[in-house]
Amino acid sequence: MPRRIESLFVKGPAGRLEAILEEPEDRDPIECALVCHPHPQHGGTMHTKAVYRTARGLRRAGSAVLRFNYRGVNLSEGEYDHGVGEVEDARSALSLLLSRYPTLPLTIAGFSFGSRIALKLGCELAYPRRLIAVGFPTVYKDRSYLGGCAVPRFFVQSDNDEFGPLSELEPLVNSLPSPAKLIVIPAADHYFAGALPLLEEVIAAIP
């Protein structure tokens, strides 16, 4: 069956948000997933390689995946809002995703800055099946949103992540209420250089 790919706009709090919705290639979706991209002021978009690979891994596992651009990125309206408005952008994208797939389990994922957005939004909610934080940046010291989070969290990290070194992330993950798991991938840097196919495989295999 041909894979459904739909380019669309989401009604966001600061204007319309550019988005892409993709379904699995080989089956009807068994889950839906929202994927958040890295920092918009450092070139992050929904087309960033690690975001694309994360979305592709989720589709291989049976998810219908919605990627979107935060306010002010490419065709999305508005201006950068220091992570506050970007959480609300993600909430708007999630509302559209859930309206399309109201009966399916939900995953929220994100890469780098987007992993913080995914965790902030996902930990507010009781219903996601899991949260996937790829390349979590430990350089941001505010982690209050992680306390008391009962949603299963998976941290997928390069072993050479310059913005989230394992020496900082391992004790953080170990300090979190369960269930929380760290998955380490051998890669050259934060962006999973040389290991993007492996990142996709790891994402597809997360239970």
VEXMIVEX-522737 format. One record per atom (N, C-alpha, C): residue number from 1; atom name; x, y, z. Coordinates in pm, whole numbers. Last residue first. Example, Ala and Ser with C-alpha at 12.3 -4.5 7.8 and 13.67 -1.06 7.14 Angstrom:
BEGIN
{2, N, {1285, -225, 708}} {2, CA, {1367, -106, 714}} {2, C, {1290, 3, 787}} {1, N, {1319, -569, 780}} {1, CA, {1230, -450, 780}} {1, C, {1320, -330, 780}} 
END
This chain:
BEGIN
{207, N, {1051, -42, 2293}} {207, CA, {923, -107, 2317}} {207, C, {812, -7, 2357}} {206, N, {1249, 51, 2020}} {206, CA, {1209, 87, 2156}} {206, C, {1070, 30, 2183}} {205, N, {1314, 3, 1755}} {205, CA, {1313, -112, 1846}} {205, C, {1270, -78, 1989}} {204, N, {1325, 243, 1623}} {204, CA, {1224, 145, 1579}} {204, C, {1210, 30, 1677}} {203, N, {1547, 356, 1750}} {203, CA, {1414, 415, 1771}} {203, C, {1306, 313, 1734}} {202, N, {1749, 192, 1643}} {202, CA, {1725, 195, 1788}} {202, C, {1585, 249, 1816}} {201, N, {1736, 255, 1370}} {201, CA, {1712, 118, 1415}} {201, C, {1677, 115, 1564}} {200, N, {1804, 530, 1377}} {200, CA, {1674, 486, 1326}} {200, C, {1638, 346, 1374}} {199, N, {2067, 506, 1472}} {199, CA, {1966, 579, 1549}} {199, C, {1826, 537, 1506}} {198, N, {2183, 374, 1256}} {198, CA, {2171, 304, 1383}} {198, C, {2068, 373, 1473}} {197, N, {2178, 580, 1064}} {197, CA, {2102, 456, 1040}} {197, C, {2081, 376, 1169}} {196, N, {2349, 768, 1203}} {196, CA, {2207, 797, 1181}} {196, C, {2125, 672, 1146}} {195, N, {2618, 766, 1259}} {195, CA, {2534, 666, 1325}} {195, C, {2385, 690, 1303}} {194, N, {2766, 973, 1158}} {194, CA, {2815, 838, 1135}} {194, C, {2728, 729, 1193}} {193, N, {2645, 1189, 1405}} {193, CA, {2723, 1176, 1282}} {193, C, {2782, 1036, 1273}} {192, N, {2467, 1267, 1603}} {192, CA, {2473, 1126, 1565}} {192, C, {2543, 1107, 1430}} {191, N, {2494, 1518, 1701}} {191, CA, {2404, 1501, 1587}} {191, C, {2403, 1359, 1531}} {190, N, {2690, 1510, 1894}} {190, CA, {2552, 1533, 1935}} {190, C, {2452, 1498, 1826}} {189, N, {2916, 1264, 1746}} {189, CA, {2882, 1390, 1811}} {189, C, {2734, 1393, 1849}} {188, N, {2970, 1009, 1652}} {188, CA, {3079, 1105, 1655}} {188, C, {3047, 1229, 1737}} {187, N, {2853, 723, 1844}} {187, CA, {2841, 823, 1737}} {187, C, {2948, 929, 1756}} {186, N, {2695, 456, 1989}} {186, CA, {2827, 505, 1948}} {186, C, {2813, 599, 1828}} {185, N, {2426, 528, 2203}} {185, CA, {2463, 492, 2067}} {185, C, {2605, 543, 2038}} {184, N, {2245, 422, 2486}} {184, CA, {2363, 491, 2434}} {184, C, {2399, 436, 2296}} {183, N, {1960, 485, 2663}} {183, CA, {2012, 402, 2554}} {183, C, {2125, 479, 2488}} {182, N, {1814, 487, 2978}} {182, CA, {1913, 550, 2891}} {182, C, {1964, 448, 2791}} {181, N, {1485, 513, 3109}} {181, CA, {1594, 429, 3059}} {181, C, {1684, 510, 2968}} {180, N, {1240, 506, 3359}} {180, CA, {1327, 590, 3277}} {180, C, {1448, 506, 3236}} {179, N, {932, 471, 3526}} {179, CA, {1033, 411, 3439}} {179, C, {1108, 515, 3354}} {178, N, {1108, 606, 3815}} {178, CA, {1093, 508, 3709}} {178, C, {951, 516, 3652}} {177, N, {1231, 936, 3867}} {177, CA, {1136, 830, 3903}} {177, C, {1120, 734, 3786}} {176, N, {1586, 991, 3822}} {176, CA, {1446, 1015, 3786}} {176, C, {1356, 903, 3839}} {175, N, {1848, 936, 3859}} {175, CA, {1779, 1006, 3968}} {175, C, {1629, 1022, 3943}} {174, N, {1938, 828, 3624}} {174, CA, {1930, 740, 3742}} {174, C, {1853, 803, 3857}} {173, N, {1943, 1058, 3467}} {173, CA, {1844, 953, 3438}} {173, C, {1827, 861, 3558}} {172, N, {2161, 1189, 3596}} {172, CA, {2029, 1251, 3586}} {172, C, {1921, 1145, 3565}} {171, N, {2378, 1018, 3563}} {171, CA, {2325, 1040, 3698}} {171, C, {2188, 1107, 3697}} {170, N, {2386, 1033, 3269}} {170, CA, {2363, 908, 3342}} {170, C, {2313, 931, 3485}} {169, N, {2447, 1300, 3199}} {169, CA, {2313, 1245, 3173}} {169, C, {2287, 1119, 3254}} {168, N, {2712, 1353, 3266}} {168, CA, {2606, 1434, 3325}} {168, C, {2469, 1369, 3311}} {167, N, {2852, 1165, 3127}} {167, CA, {2890, 1187, 3267}} {167, C, {2788, 1273, 3340}} {166, N, {2757, 1193, 2869}} {166, CA, {2705, 1084, 2951}} {166, C, {2740, 1101, 3098}} {165, N, {2679, 1530, 2771}} {165, CA, {2776, 1422, 2797}} {165, C, {2718, 1318, 2891}} {164, N, {2533, 1705, 2581}} {164, CA, {2472, 1621, 2683}} {164, C, {2562, 1504, 2715}} {163, N, {2683, 1833, 2399}} {163, CA, {2584, 1914, 2471}} {163, C, {2510, 1835, 2579}} {162, N, {2842, 1641, 2284}} {162, CA, {2909, 1754, 2347}} {162, C, {2813, 1844, 2426}} {161, N, {2830, 1302, 2291}} {161, CA, {2743, 1420, 2283}} {161, C, {2807, 1536, 2358}} {160, N, {2927, 1049, 2241}} {160, CA, {3017, 1164, 2228}} {160, C, {2937, 1294, 2215}} {159, N, {2734, 863, 2249}} {159, CA, {2838, 851, 2352}} {159, C, {2942, 961, 2342}} {158, N, {2406, 997, 2205}} {158, CA, {2538, 966, 2150}} {158, C, {2639, 955, 2263}} {157, N, {2106, 865, 2347}} {157, CA, {2216, 962, 2350}} {157, C, {2339, 909, 2278}} {156, N, {1782, 862, 2441}} {156, CA, {1870, 803, 2341}} {156, C, {1982, 903, 2315}} {155, N, {1576, 788, 2701}} {155, CA, {1676, 885, 2659}} {155, C, {1773, 814, 2564}} {154, N, {1242, 737, 2758}} {154, CA, {1361, 676, 2698}} {154, C, {1453, 788, 2650}} {153, N, {997, 710, 3006}} {153, CA, {1087, 797, 2932}} {153, C, {1209, 720, 2884}} {152, N, {659, 660, 3090}} {152, CA, {787, 598, 3058}} {152, C, {871, 688, 2967}} {151, N, {518, 902, 3309}} {151, CA, {518, 845, 3174}} {151, C, {653, 780, 3147}} {150, N, {537, 1032, 3546}} {150, CA, {509, 888, 3552}} {150, C, {507, 822, 3415}} {149, N, {732, 1274, 3696}} {149, CA, {675, 1230, 3567}} {149, C, {659, 1078, 3569}} {148, N, {855, 1380, 3918}} {148, CA, {721, 1324, 3933}} {148, C, {657, 1276, 3805}} {147, N, {1050, 1605, 3733}} {147, CA, {1016, 1550, 3864}} {147, C, {873, 1500, 3869}} {146, N, {1082, 1735, 3496}} {146, CA, {1101, 1591, 3497}} {146, C, {1059, 1527, 3628}} {145, N, {1063, 2005, 3533}} {145, CA, {951, 1940, 3464}} {145, C, {963, 1788, 3463}} {144, N, {1307, 2081, 3633}} {144, CA, {1196, 2067, 3727}} {144, C, {1079, 1993, 3665}} {143, N, {1545, 2131, 3519}} {143, CA, {1486, 2000, 3491}} {143, C, {1366, 1975, 3581}} {142, N, {1756, 2365, 3411}} {142, CA, {1621, 2354, 3465}} {142, C, {1561, 2220, 3423}} {141, N, {1996, 2365, 3272}} {141, CA, {1995, 2311, 3408}} {141, C, {1856, 2301, 3470}} {140, N, {2118, 2272, 2969}} {140, CA, {2007, 2344, 3031}} {140, C, {1985, 2284, 3169}} {139, N, {2308, 2086, 2910}} {139, CA, {2355, 2223, 2933}} {139, C, {2244, 2311, 2990}} {138, N, {2206, 1846, 2839}} {138, CA, {2219, 1870, 2983}} {138, C, {2270, 2010, 3013}} {137, N, {1993, 1773, 2589}} {137, CA, {2101, 1865, 2622}} {137, C, {2106, 1897, 2771}} {136, N, {1942, 1455, 2450}} {136, CA, {1897, 1548, 2554}} {136, C, {2012, 1640, 2596}} {135, N, {1920, 1289, 2215}} {135, CA, {2020, 1396, 2228}} {135, C, {1980, 1500, 2330}} {134, N, {1580, 1232, 2240}} {134, CA, {1699, 1201, 2161}} {134, C, {1796, 1319, 2174}} {133, N, {1341, 1101, 2430}} {133, CA, {1429, 1219, 2429}} {133, C, {1559, 1181, 2360}} {132, N, {1023, 992, 2416}} {132, CA, {1156, 959, 2366}} {132, C, {1236, 1088, 2351}} {131, N, {767, 861, 2617}} {131, CA, {835, 981, 2570}} {131, C, {976, 941, 2530}} {130, N, {464, 667, 2590}} {130, CA, {608, 681, 2617}} {130, C, {655, 816, 2564}} {129, N, {193, 698, 2584}} {129, CA, {246, 564, 2613}} {129, C, {393, 571, 2651}} {128, N, {27, 979, 2734}} {128, CA, {123, 922, 2638}} {128, C, {171, 783, 2682}} {127, N, {-159, 1060, 2948}} {127, CA, {-195, 955, 2854}} {127, C, {-89, 910, 2754}} {126, N, {-117, 1269, 3115}} {126, CA, {-123, 1137, 3177}} {126, C, {-129, 1025, 3073}} {125, N, {107, 1547, 3076}} {125, CA, {-8, 1467, 3034}} {125, C, {-3, 1328, 3097}} {124, N, {339, 1670, 3137}} {124, CA, {215, 1734, 3183}} {124, C, {95, 1642, 3167}} {123, N, {526, 1526, 3003}} {123, CA, {517, 1504, 3148}} {123, C, {398, 1577, 3210}} {122, N, {498, 1624, 2741}} {122, CA, {457, 1487, 2774}} {122, C, {441, 1462, 2921}} {121, N, {606, 1885, 2756}} {121, CA, {466, 1863, 2720}} {121, C, {420, 1726, 2769}} {120, N, {871, 1828, 2840}} {120, CA, {789, 1926, 2911}} {120, C, {641, 1903, 2884}} {119, N, {953, 1643, 2644}} {119, CA, {943, 1603, 2784}} {119, C, {856, 1699, 2864}} {118, N, {947, 1801, 2411}} {118, CA, {869, 1676, 2418}} {118, C, {848, 1633, 2564}} {117, N, {1128, 2003, 2477}} {117, CA, {988, 2037, 2447}} {117, C, {901, 1914, 2464}} {116, N, {1359, 1848, 2503}} {116, CA, {1308, 1922, 2618}} {116, C, {1161, 1960, 2597}} {115, N, {1385, 1761, 2243}} {115, CA, {1365, 1660, 2348}} {115, C, {1313, 1725, 2475}} {114, N, {1433, 1997, 2105}} {114, CA, {1304, 1932, 2089}} {114, C, {1278, 1822, 2190}} {113, N, {1700, 2037, 2165}} {113, CA, {1601, 2130, 2220}} {113, C, {1461, 2069, 2213}} {112, N, {1729, 1701, 2077}} {112, CA, {1802, 1815, 2131}} {112, C, {1705, 1909, 2202}} {111, N, {1427, 1580, 1940}} {111, CA, {1573, 1579, 1934}} {111, C, {1628, 1710, 1987}} {110, N, {1144, 1391, 2061}} {110, CA, {1210, 1513, 2017}} {110, C, {1360, 1497, 2020}} {109, N, {812, 1251, 2095}} {109, CA, {958, 1241, 2084}} {109, C, {1014, 1376, 2042}} {108, N, {542, 1082, 2225}} {108, CA, {595, 1216, 2197}} {108, C, {747, 1205, 2201}} {107, N, {295, 848, 2129}} {107, CA, {434, 872, 2166}} {107, C, {467, 1017, 2136}} {106, N, {-19, 701, 2206}} {106, CA, {59, 819, 2168}} {106, C, {202, 810, 2218}} {105, N, {-264, 472, 2068}} {105, CA, {-166, 512, 2170}} {105, C, {-76, 622, 2116}} {104, N, {-568, 581, 1901}} {104, CA, {-437, 516, 1900}} {104, C, {-351, 561, 2018}} {103, N, {-806, 714, 1873}} {103, CA, {-809, 587, 1946}} {103, C, {-672, 521, 1959}} {102, N, {-773, 945, 1720}} {102, CA, {-819, 957, 1859}} {102, C, {-813, 828, 1940}} {101, N, {-618, 1068, 1498}} {101, CA, {-601, 930, 1546}} {101, C, {-646, 921, 1693}} {100, N, {-684, 1332, 1449}} {100, CA, {-677, 1239, 1335}} {100, C, {-677, 1093, 1382}} {99, N, {-669, 1448, 1695}} {99, CA, {-798, 1455, 1626}} {99, C, {-802, 1360, 1506}} {98, N, {-402, 1409, 1754}} {98, CA, {-501, 1330, 1828}} {98, C, {-639, 1336, 1763}} {97, N, {-292, 1601, 1578}} {97, CA, {-259, 1459, 1565}} {97, C, {-364, 1372, 1633}} {96, N, {-396, 1841, 1682}} {96, CA, {-433, 1797, 1547}} {96, C, {-407, 1648, 1530}} {95, N, {-273, 1837, 1932}} {95, CA, {-419, 1838, 1923}} {95, C, {-466, 1793, 1786}} {94, N, {-3, 1854, 1861}} {94, CA, {-54, 1732, 1924}} {94, C, {-206, 1725, 1914}} {93, N, {9, 2114, 1771}} {93, CA, {34, 2005, 1677}} {93, C, {-20, 1873, 1731}} {92, N, {-40, 2243, 2016}} {92, CA, {-133, 2260, 1903}} {92, C, {-116, 2148, 1801}} {91, N, {185, 2162, 2158}} {91, CA, {52, 2126, 2207}} {91, C, {-52, 2138, 2096}} {90, N, {387, 2283, 2011}} {90, CA, {380, 2137, 2016}} {90, C, {243, 2090, 2063}} {89, N, {325, 2549, 2076}} {89, CA, {321, 2503, 1936}} {89, C, {307, 2352, 1930}} {88, N, {381, 2540, 2347}} {88, CA, {242, 2560, 2304}} {88, C, {223, 2523, 2157}} {87, N, {656, 2510, 2334}} {87, CA, {577, 2405, 2399}} {87, C, {430, 2417, 2357}} {86, N, {714, 2755, 2216}} {86, CA, {737, 2633, 2139}} {86, C, {667, 2513, 2202}} {85, N, {669, 2945, 2410}} {85, CA, {573, 2934, 2301}} {85, C, {590, 2806, 2221}} {84, N, {907, 2869, 2555}} {84, CA, {774, 2876, 2616}} {84, C, {666, 2859, 2510}} {83, N, {1142, 2881, 2411}} {83, CA, {1097, 2751, 2461}} {83, C, {959, 2751, 2522}} {82, N, {1167, 3143, 2316}} {82, CA, {1253, 3096, 2426}} {82, C, {1203, 2967, 2490}} {81, N, {1020, 3203, 2086}} {81, CA, {967, 3242, 2217}} {81, C, {1038, 3170, 2331}} {80, N, {1040, 3329, 1751}} {80, CA, {1097, 3245, 1858}} {80, C, {1056, 3295, 1995}} {79, N, {730, 3428, 1599}} {79, CA, {870, 3450, 1632}} {79, C, {912, 3358, 1747}} {78, N, {501, 3360, 1321}} {78, CA, {538, 3395, 1458}} {78, C, {688, 3413, 1474}} {77, N, {440, 3070, 1106}} {77, CA, {428, 3211, 1143}} {77, C, {470, 3233, 1288}} {76, N, {630, 2853, 902}} {76, CA, {552, 2873, 1025}} {76, C, {555, 3020, 1066}} {75, N, {800, 2807, 694}} {75, CA, {669, 2864, 663}} {75, C, {580, 2884, 785}} {74, N, {1086, 2846, 881}} {74, CA, {1040, 2824, 743}} {74, C, {903, 2887, 721}} {73, N, {982, 2936, 1198}} {73, CA, {1072, 2848, 1123}} {73, C, {1011, 2817, 987}} {72, N, {797, 3078, 1348}} {72, CA, {909, 3150, 1291}} {72, C, {1007, 3067, 1210}} {71, N, {706, 2808, 1559}} {71, CA, {681, 2945, 1516}} {71, C, {809, 3010, 1463}} {70, N, {837, 2487, 1452}} {70, CA, {795, 2586, 1551}} {70, C, {769, 2721, 1485}} {69, N, {717, 2253, 1221}} {69, CA, {813, 2360, 1248}} {69, C, {756, 2455, 1351}} {68, N, {661, 1900, 1275}} {68, CA, {615, 2037, 1252}} {68, C, {729, 2134, 1277}} {67, N, {547, 1566, 1215}} {67, CA, {657, 1659, 1241}} {67, C, {606, 1799, 1209}} {66, N, {370, 1289, 1306}} {66, CA, {355, 1430, 1271}} {66, C, {481, 1505, 1313}} {65, N, {324, 958, 1204}} {65, CA, {414, 1056, 1266}} {65, C, {386, 1197, 1213}} {64, N, {193, 655, 1292}} {64, CA, {166, 772, 1209}} {64, C, {236, 888, 1277}} {63, N, {399, 371, 1360}} {63, CA, {339, 498, 1400}} {63, C, {304, 585, 1280}} {62, N, {536, 131, 1322}} {62, CA, {392, 133, 1305}} {62, C, {324, 263, 1341}} {61, N, {805, 125, 1312}} {61, CA, {744, 53, 1423}} {61, C, {592, 60, 1421}} {60, N, {853, 296, 1104}} {60, CA, {884, 153, 1085}} {60, C, {822, 68, 1194}} {59, N, {789, 534, 1231}} {59, CA, {701, 482, 1125}} {59, C, {727, 334, 1100}} {58, N, {1011, 555, 1401}} {58, CA, {877, 541, 1457}} {58, C, {779, 488, 1353}} {57, N, {1214, 589, 1209}} {57, CA, {1215, 473, 1299}} {57, C, {1079, 448, 1360}} {56, N, {1133, 835, 1102}} {56, CA, {1134, 716, 1017}} {56, C, {1136, 589, 1101}} {55, N, {1169, 1006, 1318}} {55, CA, {1035, 988, 1262}} {55, C, {1028, 860, 1177}} {54, N, {1447, 981, 1343}} {54, CA, {1359, 945, 1455}} {54, C, {1219, 918, 1403}} {53, N, {1528, 1083, 1096}} {53, CA, {1556, 942, 1130}} {53, C, {1471, 894, 1247}} {52, N, {1440, 1350, 1120}} {52, CA, {1389, 1265, 1013}} {52, C, {1410, 1117, 1046}} {51, N, {1599, 1427, 1336}} {51, CA, {1453, 1432, 1348}} {51, C, {1391, 1340, 1243}} {50, N, {1852, 1405, 1230}} {50, CA, {1817, 1319, 1344}} {50, C, {1667, 1317, 1368}} {49, N, {1836, 1603, 1020}} {49, CA, {1859, 1460, 993}} {49, C, {1816, 1370, 1108}} {48, N, {1567, 1835, 1000}} {48, CA, {1697, 1799, 1057}} {48, C, {1715, 1648, 1052}} {47, N, {1312, 1903, 928}} {47, CA, {1388, 1824, 831}} {47, C, {1530, 1791, 880}} {46, N, {1207, 2070, 1112}} {46, CA, {1152, 1934, 1110}} {46, C, {1224, 1844, 1011}} {45, N, {1510, 2239, 1220}} {45, CA, {1380, 2233, 1153}} {45, C, {1329, 2089, 1161}} {44, N, {1767, 2445, 1351}} {44, CA, {1681, 2329, 1366}} {44, C, {1550, 2344, 1292}} {43, N, {1943, 2660, 1350}} {43, CA, {1920, 2588, 1225}} {43, C, {1829, 2468, 1235}} {42, N, {1938, 2780, 1593}} {42, CA, {2063, 2714, 1553}} {42, C, {2040, 2624, 1432}} {41, N, {1692, 2865, 1656}} {41, CA, {1793, 2969, 1634}} {41, C, {1930, 2911, 1600}} {40, N, {1544, 2635, 1706}} {40, CA, {1519, 2709, 1582}} {40, C, {1623, 2817, 1554}} {39, N, {1678, 2331, 1821}} {39, CA, {1668, 2475, 1845}} {39, C, {1651, 2555, 1716}} {38, N, {1504, 2040, 1678}} {38, CA, {1599, 2111, 1765}} {38, C, {1585, 2264, 1756}} {37, N, {1150, 1925, 1680}} {37, CA, {1283, 1948, 1622}} {37, C, {1374, 2032, 1714}} {36, N, {943, 1652, 1777}} {36, CA, {980, 1793, 1791}} {36, C, {1125, 1815, 1749}} {35, N, {685, 1444, 1676}} {35, CA, {830, 1458, 1685}} {35, C, {866, 1606, 1678}} {34, N, {425, 1234, 1782}} {34, CA, {465, 1372, 1754}} {34, C, {615, 1382, 1772}} {33, N, {249, 949, 1671}} {33, CA, {368, 1006, 1735}} {33, C, {389, 1148, 1688}} {32, N, {24, 673, 1718}} {32, CA, {56, 803, 1659}} {32, C, {170, 866, 1738}} {31, N, {-15, 329, 1621}} {31, CA, {21, 430, 1720}} {31, C, {31, 563, 1646}} {30, N, {-56, 174, 1412}} {30, CA, {-98, 116, 1540}} {30, C, {-71, 214, 1655}} {29, N, {-157, 239, 1075}} {29, CA, {-86, 278, 1197}} {29, C, {-145, 213, 1321}} {28, N, {-155, -30, 839}} {28, CA, {-229, 77, 905}} {28, C, {-156, 112, 1034}} {27, N, {153, -86, 655}} {27, CA, {39, -127, 738}} {27, C, {-38, -5, 784}} {26, N, {382, 3, 527}} {26, CA, {342, -135, 506}} {26, C, {218, -178, 583}} {25, N, {461, 264, 585}} {25, CA, {459, 221, 446}} {25, C, {385, 90, 426}} {24, N, {284, 475, 820}} {24, CA, {375, 365, 785}} {24, C, {356, 321, 640}} {23, N, {231, 828, 739}} {23, CA, {189, 700, 793}} {23, C, {289, 591, 753}} {22, N, {296, 1164, 822}} {22, CA, {334, 1046, 744}} {22, C, {289, 919, 815}} {21, N, {259, 1507, 796}} {21, CA, {203, 1386, 857}} {21, C, {234, 1268, 766}} {20, N, {419, 1807, 855}} {20, CA, {412, 1691, 766}} {20, C, {361, 1573, 847}} {19, N, {366, 2166, 880}} {19, CA, {377, 2031, 934}} {19, C, {373, 1927, 823}} {18, N, {375, 2502, 995}} {18, CA, {401, 2408, 886}} {18, C, {424, 2268, 943}} {17, N, {129, 2677, 1164}} {17, CA, {254, 2602, 1177}} {17, C, {264, 2501, 1063}} {16, N, {-15, 3006, 1188}} {16, CA, {-12, 2870, 1134}} {16, C, {128, 2809, 1144}} {15, N, {0, 3176, 1508}} {15, CA, {-21, 3166, 1364}} {15, C, {-6, 3024, 1317}} {14, N, {47, 3133, 1770}} {14, CA, {108, 3253, 1712}} {14, C, {90, 3257, 1560}} {13, N, {-83, 2895, 1829}} {13, CA, {-117, 3013, 1909}} {13, C, {-58, 3142, 1854}} {12, N, {-174, 2735, 1512}} {12, CA, {-97, 2750, 1634}} {12, C, {-132, 2878, 1708}} {11, N, {-311, 2509, 1308}} {11, CA, {-346, 2637, 1368}} {11, C, {-275, 2648, 1503}} {10, N, {-95, 2359, 1075}} {10, CA, {-162, 2347, 1204}} {10, C, {-193, 2489, 1254}} {9, N, {-96, 2260, 740}} {9, CA, {-70, 2366, 837}} {9, C, {-157, 2342, 960}} {8, N, {69, 1991, 558}} {8, CA, {-45, 2065, 609}} {8, C, {0, 2178, 698}} {7, N, {131, 1716, 354}} {7, CA, {181, 1845, 401}} {7, C, {61, 1929, 443}} {6, N, {125, 1373, 395}} {6, CA, {40, 1492, 382}} {6, C, {114, 1613, 437}} {5, N, {151, 1055, 278}} {5, CA, {230, 1170, 318}} {5, C, {145, 1294, 293}} {4, N, {105, 713, 304}} {4, CA, {38, 843, 305}} {4, C, {133, 949, 357}} {3, N, {246, 473, 93}} {3, CA, {256, 545, 219}} {3, C, {189, 682, 208}} {2, N, {52, 229, -75}} {2, CA, {134, 349, -79}} {2, C, {132, 420, 55}} {1, N, {84, -118, 0}} {1, CA, {0, 0, 0}} {1, C, {88, 124, 0}} 
END
